[in-house]
Amino acid sequence: MREHQQYLIEREKIDYFIDRGYRINGITENLSGAFIEFILKDVKSDEISNETLHIQTADGRKYFSALLLKQIQSVT
């Protein structure tokens, strides 16, 4: 699979979580890519959902980095 196609798939997965209200809670990077930990807290029930996504492309890492910066700026 071409790298651009892989990036589009990764971007779609990231957007899926963001669109459902998940926030980036942590990132672990290693030689095989980056692992993004998403967290969703249900205000009504105080239930917390965690999801992890493996990002392998450089463009995918740039994409979630931009989203993380936007997330941080919206908090401050």
C-alpha positions as CSV (number, residue, x, y, z in Angstrom):
1,M,0.0,0.0,0.0
2,R,1.3,3.4,-0.9
3,E,2.3,5.7,2.0
4,H,-0.3,8.3,1.1
5,Q,-3.1,5.8,1.1
6,Q,-1.9,4.6,4.5
7,Y,-1.9,8.2,5.8
8,L,-5.5,8.7,4.6
9,I,-6.6,5.6,6.5
10,E,-4.8,6.8,9.6
11,R,-6.3,10.3,9.3
12,E,-9.8,8.8,8.9
13,K,-9.3,6.7,12.1
14,I,-8.0,9.7,14.1
15,D,-11.0,11.8,12.9
16,Y,-13.4,9.0,13.9
17,F,-12.3,9.3,17.5
18,I,-12.1,13.1,17.5
19,D,-15.6,13.4,16.0
20,R,-17.0,11.2,18.7
21,G,-15.7,13.5,21.5
22,Y,-12.5,11.6,22.4
23,R,-9.5,13.7,23.4
24,I,-5.8,12.8,23.0
25,N,-4.6,11.8,26.5
26,G,-1.1,10.5,25.7
27,I,1.3,9.6,23.0
28,T,4.1,7.0,23.0
29,E,6.5,7.0,20.2
30,N,9.0,4.3,19.2
31,L,10.7,3.0,16.1
32,S,7.5,1.4,14.9
33,G,5.5,4.7,15.0
34,A,3.3,6.4,17.5
35,F,0.6,5.1,19.8
36,I,-2.1,7.6,20.5
37,E,-4.2,7.1,23.6
38,F,-7.7,8.6,23.3
39,I,-9.9,9.1,26.3
40,L,-13.7,9.8,26.5
41,K,-15.3,10.7,29.8
42,D,-19.1,10.4,30.0
43,V,-20.2,13.3,32.1
44,K,-23.5,11.6,33.1
45,S,-22.1,8.3,34.3
46,D,-18.5,9.2,35.0
47,E,-17.6,6.3,32.8
48,I,-14.2,6.6,31.0
49,S,-13.4,4.9,27.7
50,N,-9.9,4.5,26.4
51,E,-8.8,3.6,22.9
52,T,-5.3,3.3,21.4
53,L,-4.4,3.9,17.8
54,H,-1.1,3.0,16.1
55,I,0.1,5.6,13.6
56,Q,3.0,4.6,11.3
57,T,3.3,7.3,8.7
58,A,5.1,10.6,9.2
59,D,2.1,12.5,7.8
60,G,-0.1,10.8,10.3
61,R,2.2,11.9,13.1
62,K,2.2,15.5,11.8
63,Y,-1.6,15.4,11.6
64,F,-2.3,14.3,15.2
65,S,0.4,16.7,16.4
66,A,-1.5,19.6,14.9
67,L,-4.7,18.3,16.5
68,L,-3.0,18.0,19.8
69,L,-1.8,21.6,19.6
70,K,-5.3,22.7,18.8
71,Q,-6.6,20.7,21.7
72,I,-4.1,22.3,24.1
73,Q,-4.8,25.8,22.9
74,S,-8.6,25.3,23.4
75,V,-8.0,24.4,27.1
76,T,-5.9,27.5,27.9
